[in-house]
């Protein structure tokens, strides 16, 4: 009908009657269904994002330790560690590693640190995985998340790269069923804001860092950790039941302050750079990095402050009341 608006149609009497708007009952049903789909998609996207962004692993009082072992600590050559050295229940530390922090051998501090290590190890082991790490890390690039190797994991050559994609709080967790072994002169590289304090290696057996390896992150091994000649570690070597074996290594601390930014001492940065040069040329120079008395003094002051903070936490825990309540089940 010419000239008749489209939202009108003729009635049976020939007069014009308004049509139902498109937003009537049927339109509302479509709208509700669309909103429901959007809600489900948003939930799935949020869940996927949350799964891909794991929280950090809390180390508790083990955080201040460069080395923590169960049975013994052995050393060859001029090893230097900027954090604490702990041992429990063992009592033998041989080879006189240079400890700029405090030494705790089978005392209350080392026992508490070992308990906190057990909690951290179990926490990392229980995290849901975001995918496989494969069997060889060489040449791979990983974004934040939890990666799993059901058996042994190897870094045979070159490097593995951890890409934080601009997020300084990005966490990387590697769950390894058996052993972690790195080849000579291999490295772990951090890019786009990734920080060593947010990298964790949970290992079901033992770890071996090859000669001249430049390693990053906190190793939590159930059994033994061995760092071969001139390997550098920006992080921690924490062994549950076995030994930590060292050989001309440099271990710098890796701690994120509030807000997620890592704050190494300038002396640590310098020592790590020097040790990295040695690691890269290991076999041709045979030299070990040196640390000046001023650098040792600065690192020692920081270690004393960490030790006092740990002792305050222990005293505070012991002062807490412990109430027993009857079980009602």
C-alpha positions as CSV (number, residue, x, y, z in Angstrom):
1,X,0.0,0.0,0.0
2,X,1.5,3.2,-1.2
3,X,2.2,5.9,1.5
4,X,1.5,3.6,4.5
5,X,4.3,3.5,7.1
6,X,5.9,0.1,7.5
7,X,4.9,-0.2,11.2
8,X,1.3,-0.3,10.3
9,X,-0.8,-3.0,8.6
10,X,-4.5,-3.1,7.6
11,X,-7.0,-4.6,10.0
12,X,-9.9,-6.7,8.9
13,X,-12.0,-3.6,8.8
14,X,-9.7,-1.9,6.4
15,X,-8.4,0.6,8.9
16,X,-4.7,0.9,9.8
17,X,-3.5,-0.9,13.0
18,X,0.0,-0.6,14.6
19,X,2.2,-3.7,14.4
20,X,3.9,-5.2,17.6
21,X,7.3,-3.6,18.1
22,X,10.3,-5.8,17.5
23,X,11.2,-5.4,21.1
24,X,8.2,-7.3,22.3
25,X,8.1,-10.7,24.1
26,X,10.1,-12.5,21.4
27,X,12.7,-9.7,21.3
28,X,13.1,-9.8,25.1
29,X,13.7,-13.6,25.0
30,X,16.4,-13.1,22.4
31,X,18.0,-10.3,24.5
32,X,18.0,-12.5,27.6
33,X,19.5,-15.4,25.7
34,X,22.2,-13.1,24.3
35,X,23.0,-11.7,27.8
36,X,23.2,-15.3,29.2
37,X,25.7,-16.3,26.4
38,X,27.8,-13.2,27.1
39,X,27.8,-14.0,30.8
40,X,29.0,-17.5,30.2
41,X,31.7,-16.4,27.8
42,X,32.9,-13.7,30.3
43,X,33.1,-16.4,33.0
44,X,35.1,-18.7,30.8
45,X,37.4,-15.9,29.7
46,X,38.0,-14.9,33.3
47,X,38.6,-18.4,34.4
48,X,41.1,-18.9,31.5
49,X,42.9,-15.7,32.4
50,X,43.1,-16.7,36.1
51,X,44.4,-20.1,35.2
52,X,47.1,-18.6,33.1
53,X,48.2,-16.2,35.8
54,X,49.3,-18.2,38.8
55,X,50.1,-16.6,42.1
56,X,53.6,-16.6,43.4
57,X,54.9,-19.4,45.7
58,X,55.3,-18.2,49.2
59,X,58.7,-19.3,50.7
60,X,58.2,-18.1,54.2
61,X,61.3,-18.0,56.3
62,X,63.2,-20.0,53.5
63,X,63.1,-16.7,51.5
64,X,66.4,-15.4,53.0
65,X,68.4,-18.5,52.1
66,X,70.7,-18.9,49.1
67,X,71.3,-22.5,50.0
68,X,69.2,-24.8,52.2
69,X,70.0,-28.5,52.4
70,X,68.9,-31.6,54.2
71,X,71.9,-33.9,54.6
72,X,75.1,-31.9,53.9
73,X,76.5,-28.9,52.1
74,X,79.8,-29.5,50.2
75,X,81.9,-26.9,48.3
76,X,85.0,-26.8,46.1
77,X,86.7,-23.5,45.2
78,X,85.7,-19.9,46.0
79,X,82.0,-20.1,46.1
80,X,80.1,-16.9,47.2
81,X,76.5,-16.6,48.3
82,X,74.8,-13.4,49.2
83,X,72.0,-14.9,51.3
84,X,71.9,-17.3,54.2
85,X,73.1,-20.9,54.3
86,X,71.0,-23.5,56.2
87,X,71.2,-27.2,56.9
88,X,68.8,-29.5,58.7
89,X,68.8,-32.2,60.0
90,X,72.4,-32.6,58.8
91,X,75.3,-30.9,60.4
92,X,78.2,-31.0,58.0
93,X,79.3,-28.0,55.9
94,X,82.6,-28.6,54.1
95,X,84.8,-26.6,51.8
96,X,84.2,-23.2,53.5
97,X,81.8,-21.5,51.0
98,X,81.9,-17.7,51.5
99,X,78.5,-16.9,53.1
100,X,77.6,-13.2,53.2
101,X,74.4,-13.9,55.1
102,X,74.1,-16.1,58.2
103,X,74.8,-19.7,58.7
104,X,72.2,-21.9,60.4
105,X,73.1,-25.5,61.0
106,X,70.4,-27.7,62.6
107,X,69.0,-24.8,64.7
108,X,65.6,-23.4,65.2
109,X,65.9,-21.1,62.2
110,X,67.0,-23.8,59.8
111,X,64.3,-26.2,61.0
112,X,61.6,-23.5,60.5
113,X,63.0,-22.8,57.0
114,X,62.9,-26.5,56.1
115,X,59.3,-26.7,57.2
116,X,58.4,-23.6,55.1
117,X,60.3,-25.2,52.2
118,X,58.1,-28.3,52.5
119,X,55.0,-26.1,52.4
120,X,56.3,-24.2,49.3
121,X,57.3,-27.4,47.5
122,X,53.8,-28.9,48.1
123,X,52.1,-25.7,47.0
124,X,54.0,-25.6,43.7
125,X,53.4,-29.3,43.2
126,X,49.6,-28.9,43.6
127,X,49.2,-26.1,41.0
128,X,47.1,-26.9,38.0
129,X,49.1,-27.0,34.8
130,X,48.8,-24.7,31.8
131,X,50.6,-27.1,29.5
132,X,53.7,-29.2,28.9
133,X,57.3,-28.0,29.2
134,X,58.3,-30.8,26.8
135,X,61.5,-32.8,27.5
136,X,64.1,-30.2,26.4
137,X,63.9,-26.5,27.2
138,X,66.5,-25.5,24.6
139,X,65.2,-22.8,22.3
140,X,61.8,-22.6,23.9
141,X,60.0,-19.4,24.9
142,X,57.5,-19.6,27.7
143,X,54.8,-17.0,28.8
144,X,53.6,-16.9,32.4
145,X,52.0,-20.0,33.8
146,X,52.6,-23.5,35.2
147,X,54.4,-26.0,32.9
148,X,54.8,-29.7,33.6
149,X,57.3,-32.3,32.7
150,X,56.1,-35.8,33.7
151,X,59.6,-37.2,34.0
152,X,63.1,-35.6,33.5
153,X,63.6,-32.1,32.0
154,X,66.8,-31.1,30.1
155,X,68.3,-27.8,29.0
156,X,70.7,-29.4,26.5
157,X,72.1,-26.3,24.9
158,X,71.7,-22.6,24.3
159,X,69.0,-20.9,26.4
160,X,65.3,-21.0,27.4
161,X,63.4,-17.7,27.5
162,X,60.8,-16.6,30.0
163,X,58.6,-13.8,28.6
164,X,56.6,-11.8,31.2
165,X,54.8,-9.8,28.4
166,X,55.3,-6.6,30.3
167,X,53.9,-7.8,33.6
168,X,56.6,-7.6,36.4
169,X,54.4,-9.8,38.6
170,X,54.2,-12.6,36.1
171,X,54.9,-16.0,37.7
172,X,56.6,-19.0,36.1
173,X,56.3,-22.4,37.7
174,X,57.9,-25.6,36.3
175,X,56.8,-28.9,37.8
176,X,59.3,-31.6,37.0
177,X,58.5,-35.2,37.9
178,X,62.1,-36.5,38.1
179,X,65.4,-34.6,37.4
180,X,66.4,-31.3,36.0
181,X,69.7,-31.2,34.1
182,X,71.3,-28.3,32.3
183,X,74.2,-28.6,29.8
184,X,77.4,-26.6,30.0
185,X,77.2,-22.9,29.2
186,X,73.4,-22.9,29.0
187,X,71.2,-20.1,30.4
188,X,67.8,-19.0,31.5
189,X,66.9,-15.7,29.9
190,X,64.3,-13.2,31.2
191,X,62.6,-10.7,28.9
192,X,59.8,-8.1,29.0
193,X,59.7,-7.6,32.8
194,X,60.3,-11.2,33.9
195,X,62.0,-11.4,37.3
196,X,63.9,-14.2,39.0
197,X,62.0,-13.8,42.2
198,X,58.9,-15.1,40.3
199,X,60.5,-18.2,38.8
200,X,60.1,-21.5,40.6
201,X,61.4,-25.0,39.7
202,X,59.7,-27.8,41.7
203,X,61.7,-31.0,41.1
204,X,60.6,-34.5,42.2
205,X,64.2,-35.8,42.4
206,X,67.5,-34.0,41.9
207,X,68.8,-31.0,39.9
208,X,72.2,-30.7,38.2
209,X,73.4,-27.4,36.8
210,X,76.1,-27.9,34.2
211,X,79.5,-26.1,34.1
212,X,79.1,-22.4,33.3
213,X,75.3,-22.5,33.5
214,X,73.6,-19.1,34.1
215,X,70.5,-20.1,36.0
216,X,67.6,-18.1,37.2
217,X,64.9,-18.8,39.9
218,X,64.3,-20.8,43.0
219,X,65.1,-24.5,42.7
220,X,63.1,-26.7,45.2
221,X,64.4,-30.2,44.8
222,X,63.1,-33.2,46.8
223,X,66.6,-34.7,46.9
224,X,70.0,-33.3,45.9
225,X,71.2,-30.2,44.0
226,X,74.6,-30.0,42.3
227,X,76.0,-26.8,40.8
228,X,79.0,-27.6,38.7
229,X,82.1,-25.4,38.1
230,X,81.4,-21.6,37.7
231,X,77.6,-22.0,37.4
232,X,75.8,-18.9,38.6
233,X,72.4,-18.8,40.2
234,X,70.3,-15.7,40.6
235,X,67.8,-17.2,43.0
236,X,68.1,-20.1,45.5
237,X,69.2,-23.7,45.8
238,X,66.8,-25.4,48.2
239,X,67.1,-29.2,48.7
240,X,64.6,-31.2,50.8
241,X,66.3,-34.4,52.0
242,X,69.7,-34.5,50.2
243,X,72.8,-32.4,49.8
244,X,73.7,-29.2,48.0
245,X,77.0,-29.6,46.2
246,X,78.8,-26.4,45.1
247,X,81.9,-25.7,43.0
248,X,83.1,-22.1,42.4
249,X,79.6,-20.7,42.2
250,X,78.0,-17.3,42.7
251,X,74.5,-17.2,44.2
252,X,72.8,-13.8,44.3
253,X,69.6,-13.2,46.2
254,X,66.3,-12.9,44.3
255,X,63.6,-11.1,46.4
256,X,60.6,-9.1,45.1
257,X,59.7,-6.1,47.3
258,X,56.1,-5.0,47.9
259,X,54.8,-4.1,44.5
260,X,56.6,-6.8,42.6
261,X,59.9,-5.1,41.8
262,X,63.1,-7.0,42.5
263,X,65.7,-5.0,44.4
264,X,69.2,-6.6,44.3
265,X,72.1,-4.8,45.9
266,X,74.5,-3.1,43.5
267,X,77.2,-5.4,44.8
268,X,75.1,-8.4,43.9
269,X,74.5,-7.0,40.4
270,X,78.3,-6.4,39.9
271,X,79.2,-9.8,41.3
272,X,76.7,-11.6,39.1
273,X,78.0,-9.8,35.9
274,X,81.5,-10.7,36.8
275,X,80.6,-14.3,37.5
276,X,78.6,-14.5,34.3
277,X,81.6,-13.5,32.3
278,X,83.6,-16.3,34.0
279,X,80.8,-18.8,33.3
280,X,80.7,-17.8,29.7
281,X,84.4,-18.3,29.3
282,X,84.7,-21.3,31.7
283,X,87.4,-23.7,30.5
284,X,89.5,-21.0,29.0
285,X,90.2,-18.7,32.0
286,X,89.5,-20.9,35.1
287,X,89.3,-17.8,37.2
288,X,86.6,-17.1,39.9
289,X,84.9,-13.8,40.4
290,X,86.2,-11.7,43.3
291,X,84.3,-9.5,45.7
292,X,85.8,-6.5,47.4
293,X,85.7,-6.0,51.2
294,X,83.3,-3.1,50.8
295,X,81.0,-5.3,48.8
296,X,81.2,-8.0,51.4
297,X,80.4,-5.5,54.2
298,X,77.3,-4.1,52.4
299,X,76.0,-7.6,51.7
300,X,76.7,-8.6,55.3
301,X,74.6,-5.6,56.6
302,X,71.7,-6.7,54.4
303,X,72.0,-10.3,55.6
304,X,72.0,-9.2,59.2
305,X,68.8,-7.2,58.7
306,X,67.2,-10.2,57.0
307,X,68.3,-12.5,59.9
308,X,66.9,-10.1,62.5
309,X,63.6,-9.9,60.7
310,X,63.4,-13.7,60.6
311,X,64.2,-14.0,64.3
312,X,61.4,-11.4,65.1
313,X,59.0,-13.5,63.1
314,X,60.0,-16.7,65.0
315,X,59.6,-14.9,68.4
316,X,56.2,-13.6,67.3
317,X,55.0,-17.0,66.3
318,X,56.1,-18.5,69.6
319,X,54.3,-15.8,71.5
320,X,51.0,-16.6,69.9
321,X,48.5,-18.4,72.2
322,X,47.7,-22.0,71.4
323,X,44.2,-23.0,72.5
324,X,43.0,-26.5,72.5
325,X,39.3,-27.0,71.7
326,X,37.3,-30.2,72.1
327,X,36.6,-32.0,68.9
328,X,32.9,-32.0,68.0
329,X,32.1,-34.2,65.1
